[in-house]
């Protein structure tokens, strides 16, 4: 199946999500992270403020910001994004594509990031990631400073597929958290 068709299929499945299922996923994400020493000992995390069809991260952001330095992506142009520090929910405003983005200070010390949680439309067991099709994360994660960062995908169980078609520019994750 081609990427475009996979995105359509996943969007269909996401449209069936109930608030209860989303709340369960948010709890599952918190539980998995709380049980992982690599997360617990990380000082600086790249997280994401979830869109309505993604595993909810608001509680994660609230809890993590009490113990970790948190940075979130902000879309800055048709093919670029930057990171800004997250200091609390009041720090978020709706940015490009309806994505909640922080208004905090620009973050440029990419080598300080120890762990990145990455959303996706779908993942496979090999860590391949299917994004929304604009390539923002792939371009960002391909930067030299991001090569040593642990990258974990986050998805619902129906977003984990047997295989995903990949291109040379696609950036894999090392682990997928299934919620």
C-alpha positions as CSV (number, residue, x, y, z in Angstrom):
1,X,0.0,0.0,0.0
2,X,1.3,3.5,-0.8
3,X,1.9,6.2,1.8
4,X,-1.1,8.3,0.7
5,X,-3.5,5.3,1.0
6,X,-2.0,4.3,4.4
7,X,-2.6,7.9,5.6
8,X,-6.2,7.7,4.4
9,X,-6.7,4.4,6.2
10,X,-5.3,5.6,9.5
11,X,-7.3,8.8,9.3
12,X,-10.5,6.6,9.0
13,X,-9.5,4.6,12.0
14,X,-8.6,7.8,14.0
15,X,-12.1,9.1,13.3
16,X,-13.5,6.3,15.4
17,X,-11.6,7.3,18.5
18,X,-13.8,8.0,21.5
19,X,-12.8,10.3,24.4
20,X,-12.6,7.3,26.6
21,X,-10.1,5.6,24.3
22,X,-8.1,8.7,24.1
23,X,-8.0,9.0,27.9
24,X,-6.9,5.4,28.2
25,X,-4.1,6.1,25.7
26,X,-2.9,9.1,27.6
27,X,-2.7,7.0,30.8
28,X,-0.9,4.2,29.0
29,X,1.7,6.7,27.7
30,X,2.3,8.0,31.2
31,X,2.5,4.5,32.6
32,X,5.1,3.3,30.0
33,X,7.2,6.4,30.5
34,X,7.1,6.2,34.3
35,X,8.4,2.7,34.1
36,X,11.4,3.6,32.0
37,X,14.7,4.7,33.5
38,X,15.9,6.3,30.3
39,X,12.9,8.7,30.5
40,X,13.2,9.2,34.2
41,X,16.9,10.2,34.0
42,X,16.6,12.4,30.9
43,X,17.1,16.1,31.7
44,X,15.9,17.5,28.4
45,X,13.0,16.1,26.4
46,X,11.6,16.9,23.0
47,X,7.9,16.3,23.3
48,X,4.9,17.3,21.2
49,X,1.6,19.0,22.0
50,X,-0.9,16.6,20.5
51,X,-3.4,17.3,17.8
52,X,-7.0,16.0,18.5
53,X,-6.3,12.7,16.6
54,X,-3.0,11.9,18.3
55,X,-2.3,10.2,21.6
56,X,-3.0,13.0,24.1
57,X,0.0,14.6,25.7
58,X,-1.4,17.4,27.8
59,X,-1.0,15.5,31.1
60,X,2.4,14.3,30.0
61,X,3.5,17.9,29.4
62,X,2.2,19.0,32.8
63,X,3.9,16.2,34.6
64,X,7.2,16.2,32.7
65,X,7.7,19.9,33.0
66,X,7.9,19.5,36.8
67,X,11.0,17.2,36.4
68,X,12.5,17.8,33.0
69,X,13.4,20.6,30.6
70,X,10.8,20.4,27.8
71,X,11.0,21.7,24.3
72,X,8.3,21.5,21.6
73,X,8.4,22.0,17.9
74,X,7.1,25.1,16.1
75,X,6.5,25.3,12.4
76,X,8.4,28.3,11.0
77,X,7.9,27.9,7.3
78,X,6.7,25.6,4.5
79,X,9.5,23.1,5.2
80,X,11.1,24.1,8.5
81,X,10.5,23.9,12.2
82,X,12.3,25.1,15.3
83,X,12.1,24.2,19.0
84,X,10.9,26.4,21.8
85,X,10.9,25.9,25.5
86,X,7.7,24.8,27.1
87,X,6.9,26.3,30.5
88,X,3.2,25.4,31.0
89,X,-0.2,25.1,29.2
90,X,-0.6,28.9,29.3
91,X,2.6,29.0,27.1
92,X,0.7,27.3,24.1
93,X,-0.9,29.0,21.2
94,X,-2.4,27.5,18.1
95,X,0.2,27.6,15.3
96,X,0.5,26.2,11.8
97,X,-1.9,23.4,10.9
98,X,-3.8,23.9,14.1
99,X,-0.8,22.5,16.2
100,X,-0.5,23.8,19.7
101,X,3.0,25.5,19.9
102,X,4.9,27.1,22.7
103,X,5.6,30.8,22.8
104,X,8.6,30.3,25.0
105,X,12.3,31.0,24.3
106,X,13.9,29.6,21.2
107,X,15.9,26.4,21.9
108,X,19.0,25.9,19.9
109,X,21.1,23.5,22.0
110,X,19.9,20.3,20.2
111,X,22.7,18.3,21.6
112,X,21.1,18.8,25.1
113,X,18.1,16.7,24.1
114,X,18.3,13.2,25.4
115,X,15.0,11.8,24.4
116,X,12.4,12.8,21.7
117,X,8.8,11.5,21.6
118,X,7.7,11.6,18.0
119,X,4.1,11.4,16.7
120,X,3.2,9.7,13.5
121,X,0.4,8.5,11.3
122,X,1.8,4.9,11.6
123,X,4.9,3.0,12.6
124,X,6.1,-0.5,12.0
125,X,8.2,-2.9,14.3
126,X,11.4,-1.9,12.5
127,X,10.9,1.7,13.7
128,X,9.8,3.1,10.3
129,X,7.6,6.1,10.7
130,X,4.8,7.4,8.4
131,X,4.3,11.1,9.0
132,X,1.5,13.4,7.8
133,X,3.3,13.9,4.5
134,X,5.0,17.3,4.9
135,X,8.4,16.0,6.1
136,X,8.9,18.4,9.0
137,X,10.1,15.7,11.5
138,X,12.2,13.9,8.9
139,X,14.1,17.0,8.0
140,X,14.5,18.1,11.6
141,X,15.6,14.7,12.9
142,X,18.1,14.3,10.0
143,X,20.2,17.1,11.5
144,X,23.6,16.0,12.7
145,X,22.9,17.3,16.3
146,X,19.9,15.0,16.4
147,X,21.6,11.8,15.5
148,X,22.5,10.8,19.1
149,X,19.1,11.6,20.5
150,X,16.9,8.6,21.5
151,X,13.8,8.8,19.3
152,X,10.6,7.0,20.3
153,X,7.4,7.0,18.3
154,X,4.0,7.3,20.0
155,X,0.9,5.8,18.6
156,X,-2.4,4.0,19.2
157,X,-2.3,0.2,18.7
158,X,-4.1,0.4,15.3
159,X,-1.3,2.7,14.0
160,X,1.3,-0.1,14.4
161,X,1.5,-1.9,11.0
162,X,3.5,-4.8,9.7
163,X,5.4,-2.6,7.3
164,X,5.5,0.9,6.0
165,X,6.9,2.0,2.7
166,X,10.0,4.2,3.2
167,X,12.1,6.6,1.2
168,X,15.7,7.5,1.7
169,X,14.9,10.7,3.6
170,X,12.6,9.0,6.2
171,X,14.0,9.0,9.7
172,X,13.3,5.9,11.9
173,X,12.6,5.7,15.6
174,X,14.3,3.2,17.9
175,X,11.2,2.3,19.9
176,X,7.5,2.6,19.5
177,X,5.3,3.3,22.5
178,X,1.9,1.7,21.8
179,X,-0.9,3.3,23.7
